[in-house]
Amino acid sequence: MESQKLRRQLAEILGKSLKFNREFDPTAERLKEGMQNELVEWCRRCKENKELGSVPPKKEFRDLYIFFRKIASDVRVTLIKVQNSDFIEIHLSGHKEYDDARMKYGYKKSSYYGS
């Protein structure tokens, strides 16, 4: 499945105002079709409140609800929504950006920075 088709499917599920990170397309192209379908189904379950997410530990992000998922050995997904509202962002990336996102929202210190 090409990345534009994957973007359209995710926007249909999660809302038209969904923003994608700039690494989304090249990362999506590397995924096998089964992994892309797994991503779509996971997003559907997130939308239906069947997946566990969490409120970030940092106070400035307490209005958000975040879901994390490992898709392939080196591909991670971060899905962000405003609590009791719409999904706003999806990040499909390698481990470094995933680590940076977890650090930004207060979940951990990045292993890339000696922490």
C-alpha positions, -999 to +999 in steps of 0.1 A: +000+000+000+014+034-009+018+060+019-008+084+004-035+056+006-024+049+042-027+086+050-063+087+035-073+056+055-060+070+088-076+104+081-110+087+075-107+069+108-091+096+130-104+128+114-096+150+085-076+175+107-050+148+116-014+160+110+014+136+099+051+140+107+075+145+079+090+111+082+056+094+078+058+088+041+093+073+039+087+052+070+053+039+057+069+029+024+093+007+043+065-012+060+051-044+046+014-044+037+006-065+067+023-041+091+004-012+074-029-030+079-019-037+116-013+001+120-048+009+105-065-016+128-046-003+158-057+033+150-093+020+146-091+004+181-076+037+195-106+056+181-130+031+196-113+034+231-102-002+229-065+006+233-048+020+264-032+054+261-022+078+289-020+114+299+016+127+297+034+133+330+045+169+320+019+194+332+019+215+300+006+185+281-021+173+305-048+182+280-035+154+257-040+117+256-012+097+239-009+062+225+024+045+217+030+014+196+059-006+181+050-017+146+083-032+133+117-038+149+127-002+141+093+016+135+073+033+162+040+051+162+029+079+185-008+089+182-019+121+200-054+133+207-069+161+228-087+146+258-124+141+251-119+156+216-102+149+183-070+131+173-045+157+162-012+141+153+003+108+142+041+102+141+054+072+123+092+071+127+123+054+138+133+048+174+152+081+179+121+103+171+100+080+192+125+084+221+125+122+216+086+123+217+086+103+249+112+126+264+092+157+253+060+146+269+078+134+301+076+096+298+113+090+299+148+104+294+162+096+260+188+068+258+204+088+229+214+115+253+232+093+279+202+092+303 
